[in-house]
Every structure is written in C-alpha cells, then in structure tokens.
Amino acid sequence: MLPAQKWFPLNTDRLLLREFALGDEDAIHEYGGDPLLSQYASWGPNSREDTHTGLIKRLDEQLVWPRGEVTLALELLAERKVIGAIRLGISDEENDTADFGFVVNRRYWNQGYATEASRAILHVAFHTLKTRDAPRRPPPERRVSKGRVARFVCLWLAL
C-alpha cells in the first residue's frame, strides 16, 4: 500500500501541502504555543524549545521514504506562511485503512482551510494509496467539534 514515489507536495486553490522546512519554526510556534488550540490536540501548548525539538524531529522523519505516516505543512499561498499541518497515516495496512488529523492556526479558523486540505489528503488516501477507509481520528480525551466531524464524514462519503 505504501507507494514507492512520494505523493506530495499537493496544491489546492489556496494551499500548498508540503514537507516542513527549518524556516517554518516561527509560524509553527504561533499555533503550537496557543493554549486554546492545544485543547483540540494531543500535544501542547508548546514552549519555544518544544517547537524547535518537534521541528527537528519532523525534519529527521522526512528523510525516510517510504513511511507509514506523513505530516505536511499547510502553507497559505497568499501569505507564503505555514498556518497548520495535516497528517495522513496508514493505520491498518492489511485492511487498507488510513486515518488523518490536522491543526490550523486559530487566526485562520472558519475560512475553509481545514476542509480544503482534508479534501486533498482524502483524495490521496482513496485514489493514490487505494485505502477503503480514512476516518478523522480525534485525539483521545480532547474536545472536538461535532459539526466539523460531521462535515468530514460527508466529505469522505462524497469521495
């Protein structure tokens, strides 16, 4: 199920989904250090050191291919700024199942960026990786918007 060739970067109307770069650290810390946003994540809020350590770890992970989990930066093309991240992971290769998750800087909420990125990732999951199921898995013990989950279920069914 893991492709021999990388399936990214991905372009959408307003976003570039790409691997992270060292120069992304300030933008990552902007959302990674947000205590309100971290309520919806399995990490954070991050200190500056947490952000740096996490980015270095991510850069090391990016050197490996193929890999069963890919986390990409969400770069807003209009600002040339990273506003979040999206992850696609193979959760059960034997049963062709993947899962995904995302985080978006709170300043960019309610503008459709998460939906736009998720649509691109789900397209890869179903059409490139040929998975049969790719649910949005909310982090354990975290609050998540029921409306947002319902939108992704509908998006998934539409694909």
ROSE-4610 file (N, C-alpha, C; in Angstrom, 1 decimal, always signed):
// ROSE-4610
residu = [M/M/M/L/L/L/P/P/P/A/A/A/Q/Q/Q/K/K/K/W/W/W/F/F/F/P/P/P/L/L/L/N/N/N/T/T/T/D/D/D/R/R/R/L/L/L/L/L/L/L/L/L/R/R/R/E/E/E/F/F/F/A/A/A/L/L/L/G/G/G/D/D/D/E/E/E/D/D/D/A/A/A/I/I/I/H/H/H/E/E/E/Y/Y/Y/G/G/G/G/G/G/D/D/D/P/P/P/L/L/L/L/L/L/S/S/S/Q/Q/Q/Y/Y/Y/A/A/A/S/S/S/W/W/W/G/G/G/P/P/P/N/N/N/S/S/S/R/R/R/E/E/E/D/D/D/T/T/T/H/H/H/T/T/T/G/G/G/L/L/L/I/I/I/K/K/K/R/R/R/L/L/L/D/D/D/E/E/E/Q/Q/Q/L/L/L/V/V/V/W/W/W/P/P/P/R/R/R/G/G/G/E/E/E/V/V/V/T/T/T/L/L/L/A/A/A/L/L/L/E/E/E/L/L/L/L/L/L/A/A/A/E/E/E/R/R/R/K/K/K/V/V/V/I/I/I/G/G/G/A/A/A/I/I/I/R/R/R/L/L/L/G/G/G/I/I/I/S/S/S/D/D/D/E/E/E/E/E/E/N/N/N/D/D/D/T/T/T/A/A/A/D/D/D/F/F/F/G/G/G/F/F/F/V/V/V/V/V/V/N/N/N/R/R/R/R/R/R/Y/Y/Y/W/W/W/N/N/N/Q/Q/Q/G/G/G/Y/Y/Y/A/A/A/T/T/T/E/E/E/A/A/A/S/S/S/R/R/R/A/A/A/I/I/I/L/L/L/H/H/H/V/V/V/A/A/A/F/F/F/H/H/H/T/T/T/L/L/L/K/K/K/T/T/T/R/R/R/D/D/D/A/A/A/P/P/P/R/R/R/R/R/R/P/P/P/P/P/P/P/P/P/E/E/E/R/R/R/R/R/R/V/V/V/S/S/S/K/K/K/G/G/G/R/R/R/V/V/V/A/A/A/R/R/R/F/F/F/V/V/V/C/C/C/L/L/L/W/W/W/L/L/L/A/A/A/L/L/L]
num = [1/1/1/2/2/2/3/3/3/4/4/4/5/5/5/6/6/6/7/7/7/8/8/8/9/9/9/10/10/10/11/11/11/12/12/12/13/13/13/14/14/14/15/15/15/16/16/16/17/17/17/18/18/18/19/19/19/20/20/20/21/21/21/22/22/22/23/23/23/24/24/24/25/25/25/26/26/26/27/27/27/28/28/28/29/29/29/30/30/30/31/31/31/32/32/32/33/33/33/34/34/34/35/35/35/36/36/36/37/37/37/38/38/38/39/39/39/40/40/40/41/41/41/42/42/42/43/43/43/44/44/44/45/45/45/46/46/46/47/47/47/48/48/48/49/49/49/50/50/50/51/51/51/52/52/52/53/53/53/54/54/54/55/55/55/56/56/56/57/57/57/58/58/58/59/59/59/60/60/60/61/61/61/62/62/62/63/63/63/64/64/64/65/65/65/66/66/66/67/67/67/68/68/68/69/69/69/70/70/70/71/71/71/72/72/72/73/73/73/74/74/74/75/75/75/76/76/76/77/77/77/78/78/78/79/79/79/80/80/80/81/81/81/82/82/82/83/83/83/84/84/84/85/85/85/86/86/86/87/87/87/88/88/88/89/89/89/90/90/90/91/91/91/92/92/92/93/93/93/94/94/94/95/95/95/96/96/96/97/97/97/98/98/98/99/99/99/100/100/100/101/101/101/102/102/102/103/103/103/104/104/104/105/105/105/106/106/106/107/107/107/108/108/108/109/109/109/110/110/110/111/111/111/112/112/112/113/113/113/114/114/114/115/115/115/116/116/116/117/117/117/118/118/118/119/119/119/120/120/120/121/121/121/122/122/122/123/123/123/124/124/124/125/125/125/126/126/126/127/127/127/128/128/128/129/129/129/130/130/130/131/131/131/132/132/132/133/133/133/134/134/134/135/135/135/136/136/136/137/137/137/138/138/138/139/139/139/140/140/140/141/141/141/142/142/142/143/143/143/144/144/144/145/145/145/146/146/146/147/147/147/148/148/148/149/149/149/150/150/150/151/151/151/152/152/152/153/153/153/154/154/154/155/155/155/156/156/156/157/157/157/158/158/158/159/159/159]
x = [+0.8/+0.0/+0.9/+2.1/+2.9/+3.5/+3.3/+3.8/+5.4/+6.0/+7.4/+7.8/+6.9/+7.2/+6.4/+7.0/+6.2/+5.0/+3.9/+2.7/+2.5/+3.4/+3.4/+4.6/+4.6/+3.7/+2.4/+1.3/+0.0/-0.4/-1.0/-1.5/-3.1/-3.6/-5.1/-5.2/-6.5/-6.7/-5.9/-5.8/-5.2/-4.0/-3.7/-2.7/-1.7/-0.5/+0.5/+0.7/+0.5/+0.7/+2.1/+3.1/+4.5/+5.2/+6.4/+7.2/+7.6/+8.0/+8.4/+9.8/+10.1/+11.5/+11.9/+13.2/+13.7/+13.1/+12.9/+12.4/+11.0/+10.3/+8.9/+8.7/+9.8/+9.7/+8.8/+8.9/+8.1/+6.7/+6.3/+4.9/+4.3/+5.1/+4.7/+4.4/+5.4/+5.2/+4.0/+3.6/+2.4/+1.2/+1.0/-0.2/+0.2/+1.4/+1.8/+1.8/+2.1/+2.1/+0.8/-0.2/-1.6/-2.3/-2.5/-3.2/-4.6/-5.3/-6.7/-6.7/-5.8/-5.7/-5.3/-4.4/-3.9/-5.0/-6.1/-7.3/-7.7/-7.6/-8.1/-7.0/-5.8/-4.7/-4.2/-3.4/-2.8/-1.5/-1.1/+0.1/-0.1/+0.9/+0.9/+0.1/+0.1/+0.8/+2.3/+2.9/+4.4/+5.2/+6.3/+7.2/+8.0/+8.8/+9.7/+10.6/+11.1/+12.0/+11.3/+10.0/+9.2/+9.0/+8.7/+8.5/+9.8/+10.9/+12.2/+12.5/+12.4/+12.6/+11.7/+10.4/+9.5/+9.8/+10.2/+10.5/+11.7/+12.7/+13.9/+13.6/+12.7/+12.3/+11.5/+10.7/+9.9/+10.8/+11.8/+12.8/+13.5/+13.9/+14.6/+13.6/+12.4/+11.4/+11.2/+11.3/+11.1/+12.2/+13.3/+14.4/+14.1/+13.1/+12.8/+11.6/+11.8/+10.8/+10.9/+9.9/+8.5/+8.3/+7.3/+6.9/+5.4/+4.9/+3.5/+2.7/+3.4/+2.7/+3.4/+2.6/+3.2/+2.5/+3.3/+2.7/+3.3/+2.3/+2.7/+2.3/+3.1/+2.8/+1.7/+0.9/-0.2/+0.3/+0.8/+1.3/+0.2/-0.2/-1.1/-0.4/-0.8/-0.1/-0.1/-1.2/-1.3/-0.3/+0.0/+0.9/+2.3/+2.4/+3.6/+4.0/+3.0/+3.2/+2.5/+3.2/+2.6/+1.6/+0.4/-0.8/-1.3/-0.6/-1.0/-0.3/-0.9/-0.3/-1.4/-1.2/-2.1/-1.3/-1.9/-1.2/-2.1/-1.5/-2.1/-1.3/-1.9/-1.2/-1.9/-1.1/-1.7/-1.9/-3.2/-3.4/-3.6/-3.9/-4.0/-3.8/-2.5/-2.1/-2.8/-3.0/-3.6/-5.1/-5.8/-7.2/-7.4/-6.3/-6.3/-7.0/-6.6/-7.2/-6.2/-6.6/-5.7/-6.5/-5.8/-6.5/-5.8/-6.5/-5.8/-6.2/-5.4/-5.7/-5.1/-5.5/-4.9/-5.0/-4.2/-4.3/-4.1/-4.9/-4.8/-4.7/-3.8/-3.7/-5.0/-5.3/-6.7/-7.0/-6.0/-6.3/-6.9/-6.8/-7.3/-8.5/-9.1/-10.2/-11.4/-12.4/-13.6/-13.5/-12.4/-12.2/-12.0/-12.3/-12.3/-11.0/-9.9/-8.6/-8.5/-9.0/-9.0/-9.8/-10.9/-11.7/-10.9/-10.3/-9.6/-8.4/-7.6/-6.5/-7.0/-8.1/-8.6/-9.1/-9.7/-10.2/-9.0/-7.9/-6.7/-6.1/-6.0/-5.5/-6.4/-7.7/-8.6/-8.5/-8.3/-8.2/-7.0/-5.9/-4.7/-5.0/-5.6/-5.9/-6.7/-7.7/-8.6/-8.1/-7.5/-7.1/-5.7/-4.8/-3.4/-3.0/-3.4/-3.0/-4.0/-5.2/-6.2/-6.7/-6.8/-7.4/-8.9/-9.6/-11.0/-11.7/-10.9/-11.5/-10.4/-10.8/-9.9/-10.6/-11.0/-11.7/-10.8/-11.4/-10.7/-10.7/-9.5/-9.4/-9.2/-10.1/-9.9/-8.9/-8.0/-7.1/-8.0/-7.5/-8.2/-8.3/-9.4/-9.6/-9.7/-9.9/-9.9/-11.3/-11.7/-13.0/-12.8/-13.8/-13.8/-15.1/-15.2/-16.5/-17.3/-18.5/-19.3/-19.7/-19.8/-20.1/-19.0/-17.8/-16.6/-16.5/-16.7/-16.6/-17.7/-18.9/-20.0/-19.6/-19.0/-18.6/-17.6/-16.6/-15.6/-16.2/-17.2/-17.9/-18.6/-19.2/-19.9/-18.9/-17.7/-16.7/-16.2/-15.9/-15.4/-16.4/-17.7/-18.7/-18.8/-18.5/-18.6/-17.5/-16.4/-15.3/-15.5]
y = [-1.2/+0.0/+1.3/+1.2/+2.4/+2.6/+3.8/+4.0/+4.2/+3.8/+3.9/+5.4/+6.2/+7.6/+8.4/+9.6/+10.5/+11.1/+11.2/+11.8/+13.2/+13.9/+15.3/+16.0/+17.3/+18.3/+18.2/+18.8/+18.9/+20.3/+20.7/+22.1/+22.1/+23.0/+23.3/+24.7/+25.2/+26.6/+27.6/+27.4/+28.4/+27.9/+26.6/+26.0/+25.2/+25.1/+24.2/+23.2/+21.9/+20.9/+20.4/+20.6/+20.3/+19.9/+19.3/+19.0/+20.3/+20.1/+21.2/+21.6/+22.9/+23.4/+24.1/+24.2/+24.8/+26.3/+27.0/+28.3/+28.4/+27.3/+27.3/+27.5/+27.5/+27.4/+28.5/+29.7/+30.8/+30.6/+30.2/+30.0/+28.8/+27.7/+26.6/+26.9/+27.7/+28.1/+29.0/+29.7/+30.6/+29.8/+28.7/+27.8/+26.8/+26.3/+25.2/+25.7/+27.0/+27.5/+28.1/+28.0/+28.5/+27.6/+28.0/+27.1/+26.8/+27.6/+27.3/+26.2/+26.4/+25.4/+24.0/+24.0/+22.7/+21.9/+22.5/+21.8/+20.7/+20.9/+20.1/+19.1/+19.2/+18.4/+17.5/+16.5/+15.6/+16.1/+17.3/+17.9/+19.4/+20.0/+21.4/+21.9/+23.2/+24.2/+24.0/+24.3/+24.1/+25.3/+25.1/+26.1/+26.3/+27.3/+27.6/+26.4/+25.8/+24.7/+23.4/+23.2/+22.1/+22.2/+23.4/+23.7/+23.3/+23.8/+23.6/+22.1/+21.4/+20.0/+19.2/+19.6/+18.9/+19.1/+20.3/+20.5/+19.7/+19.7/+18.9/+17.4/+16.9/+15.5/+15.3/+16.3/+16.2/+16.2/+17.1/+17.1/+15.8/+15.2/+13.9/+12.8/+12.8/+11.9/+12.0/+13.2/+13.5/+12.9/+12.5/+11.9/+10.4/+9.8/+8.4/+8.3/+7.4/+7.1/+5.7/+4.9/+5.2/+5.2/+5.8/+5.8/+5.7/+5.1/+4.9/+6.1/+7.1/+8.3/+9.6/+10.5/+11.7/+12.9/+13.8/+15.1/+16.2/+17.0/+18.0/+19.4/+20.4/+21.8/+22.3/+23.1/+23.8/+25.2/+25.5/+26.8/+27.6/+28.7/+29.6/+30.4/+30.1/+30.6/+32.2/+32.8/+34.2/+34.9/+34.3/+34.9/+34.2/+33.1/+32.3/+32.0/+31.5/+31.3/+29.9/+29.2/+27.9/+28.3/+27.8/+28.1/+26.8/+25.7/+24.5/+23.3/+22.1/+20.8/+19.8/+18.9/+17.8/+16.5/+15.4/+14.1/+13.1/+12.2/+11.0/+9.8/+8.9/+7.7/+6.4/+5.4/+4.1/+3.4/+3.3/+2.7/+1.2/+0.7/-0.8/-1.2/-1.5/-1.8/-3.0/-4.0/-5.2/-5.0/-4.1/-3.8/-2.5/-2.0/-0.8/+0.4/+0.6/+1.7/+2.8/+4.0/+5.1/+6.0/+6.9/+7.9/+9.3/+10.3/+11.6/+12.6/+13.6/+14.7/+15.9/+17.0/+18.3/+19.3/+20.4/+21.5/+22.8/+23.8/+25.1/+26.2/+27.1/+28.3/+28.9/+29.3/+29.8/+31.1/+31.8/+33.1/+32.7/+31.5/+31.1/+30.1/+30.0/+29.1/+29.7/+28.9/+29.2/+29.9/+29.5/+30.1/+28.9/+27.7/+26.6/+25.9/+26.3/+25.8/+24.3/+24.0/+22.6/+21.7/+22.1/+21.4/+21.2/+22.3/+22.3/+21.3/+21.3/+20.4/+19.0/+18.8/+17.4/+16.8/+17.6/+17.1/+16.6/+17.3/+16.9/+15.6/+15.5/+14.3/+13.1/+13.3/+12.2/+11.7/+12.6/+12.2/+11.3/+11.6/+10.8/+9.4/+9.5/+8.2/+7.3/+7.7/+6.8/+6.5/+7.5/+7.3/+7.0/+7.4/+7.1/+5.9/+5.9/+4.8/+3.7/+4.0/+2.9/+2.4/+3.3/+2.8/+2.7/+2.0/+1.8/+2.6/+3.1/+3.8/+4.8/+6.0/+7.0/+8.0/+7.6/+8.4/+9.5/+10.6/+11.6/+11.1/+10.9/+10.4/+11.5/+11.9/+13.0/+12.4/+13.3/+12.8/+12.4/+11.3/+10.9/+11.9/+11.9/+12.9/+14.3/+14.6/+16.0/+16.4/+17.6/+18.0/+18.3/+17.9/+18.2/+18.6/+19.5/+20.0/+18.9/+18.6/+17.6/+18.0/+19.3/+19.8/+19.6/+19.8/+19.6/+18.1/+17.2/+15.8/+15.4/+15.9/+15.6/+16.0/+17.2/+17.7/+16.7/+16.2/+15.3/+13.9/+13.5/+12.3/+12.4/+13.6/+13.8/+14.0/+14.6/+14.8/+13.4/+12.6/+11.2/+10.4/+10.5/+9.8/+10.3/+11.6/+12.2/+11.7/+11.3/+10.8/+9.4]
z = [+0.0/+0.0/+0.0/+0.6/+0.6/-0.8/-1.4/-2.7/-2.7/-3.8/-4.0/-4.1/-4.8/-5.0/-4.0/-3.6/-2.8/-3.5/-2.9/-3.5/-3.1/-2.6/-2.3/-2.8/-2.9/-2.4/-3.2/-2.5/-3.1/-3.1/-4.2/-4.4/-4.4/-3.6/-3.7/-4.2/-4.2/-4.6/-3.8/-2.5/-1.7/-0.8/-0.9/+0.0/-0.8/-0.2/-0.6/+0.5/+0.3/+1.4/+1.1/+1.9/+1.6/+2.9/+2.7/+3.9/+4.6/+5.9/+6.7/+6.3/+6.7/+6.5/+7.8/+8.0/+9.2/+9.4/+8.3/+8.4/+8.8/+9.0/+9.4/+10.9/+11.7/+13.1/+13.8/+13.4/+14.0/+13.7/+12.5/+12.2/+12.9/+13.0/+13.8/+15.2/+15.8/+17.2/+17.4/+16.4/+16.6/+16.9/+16.2/+16.5/+17.6/+17.6/+18.5/+20.0/+20.2/+21.5/+22.0/+21.2/+21.5/+22.5/+23.8/+24.7/+24.3/+23.7/+23.3/+22.2/+21.2/+20.1/+20.7/+21.6/+22.1/+22.9/+23.2/+23.8/+22.8/+21.5/+20.5/+19.9/+20.5/+20.0/+21.1/+20.8/+21.7/+22.3/+22.0/+22.5/+22.9/+23.5/+23.7/+24.9/+25.2/+24.3/+24.4/+23.3/+23.2/+23.7/+24.4/+24.7/+23.4/+23.3/+22.2/+21.9/+23.0/+23.0/+22.4/+22.9/+22.4/+20.9/+20.4/+19.0/+18.2/+18.7/+18.0/+17.9/+19.1/+19.2/+18.3/+18.3/+17.4/+15.9/+15.5/+14.1/+13.7/+14.5/+14.2/+14.1/+14.9/+14.8/+13.5/+13.1/+11.9/+10.7/+10.7/+9.6/+9.4/+10.6/+10.5/+9.9/+10.3/+9.8/+8.3/+7.8/+6.4/+5.5/+6.1/+5.4/+5.0/+5.6/+5.4/+4.4/+3.4/+2.5/+2.0/+1.9/+2.3/+3.8/+4.2/+5.6/+5.8/+6.8/+7.0/+7.5/+7.9/+8.3/+7.7/+7.2/+6.6/+7.2/+7.7/+8.2/+7.3/+6.8/+5.8/+6.4/+6.1/+6.4/+5.5/+6.1/+5.3/+5.1/+3.9/+3.6/+2.8/+3.4/+2.8/+1.7/+0.4/-0.7/-0.7/-0.4/-0.4/+0.5/+1.6/+2.6/+2.6/+1.9/+1.9/+3.4/+4.2/+5.6/+5.9/+6.8/+7.3/+8.4/+8.1/+9.0/+9.8/+9.5/+10.2/+9.6/+9.9/+9.5/+9.3/+8.4/+8.2/+8.2/+8.8/+8.8/+8.2/+7.4/+6.9/+7.3/+7.9/+8.4/+8.0/+7.7/+7.4/+8.8/+9.2/+10.5/+10.5/+9.3/+9.2/+7.7/+7.4/+6.0/+5.5/+6.3/+5.9/+5.5/+6.1/+5.8/+5.0/+4.4/+3.6/+4.3/+5.5/+6.3/+6.7/+6.5/+6.9/+7.9/+8.5/+9.3/+9.1/+9.4/+9.3/+10.4/+10.5/+11.5/+11.0/+11.6/+11.2/+12.3/+12.2/+13.1/+12.2/+12.6/+11.8/+12.8/+12.6/+13.4/+13.6/+14.9/+15.2/+14.4/+14.1/+13.3/+11.9/+11.5/+10.1/+10.2/+11.4/+11.5/+10.8/+10.4/+9.8/+8.4/+7.7/+6.4/+5.4/+5.8/+4.9/+4.6/+5.3/+5.0/+5.4/+6.6/+7.0/+6.1/+5.6/+4.6/+3.3/+2.9/+1.6/+1.7/+2.8/+3.0/+3.1/+3.9/+4.1/+2.8/+2.0/+0.7/-0.1/-0.1/-0.9/-0.3/+1.1/+1.7/+1.5/+1.6/+1.4/+0.0/-1.0/-2.4/-2.5/-1.9/-1.9/-1.2/-0.1/+0.7/-0.2/-0.9/-1.6/-3.0/-3.7/-5.1/-5.3/-4.5/-4.7/-3.8/-2.6/-1.7/-1.7/-2.3/-2.5/-1.2/-0.2/+1.1/+0.9/+1.8/+1.8/+2.9/+3.9/+5.0/+5.5/+5.8/+6.3/+7.2/+8.4/+9.3/+9.9/+10.3/+11.1/+12.5/+13.0/+14.4/+15.4/+16.2/+17.2/+18.2/+18.8/+19.8/+21.0/+21.7/+22.9/+24.0/+24.7/+25.8/+25.4/+24.1/+23.7/+23.1/+23.3/+22.7/+21.2/+20.5/+19.0/+18.6/+17.6/+17.1/+16.4/+16.9/+16.2/+14.8/+14.6/+13.3/+12.3/+12.8/+11.9/+11.6/+12.6/+12.3/+11.3/+11.4/+10.5/+9.1/+9.0/+7.6/+7.0/+7.8/+7.2/+6.9/+7.6/+7.3/+5.9/+5.8/+4.5/+3.4/+3.6/+2.6/+2.2/+3.2/+3.0/+2.1/+2.5/+1.7/+0.3/+0.1/-1.3/-2.2/-1.6/-2.4/-2.9]
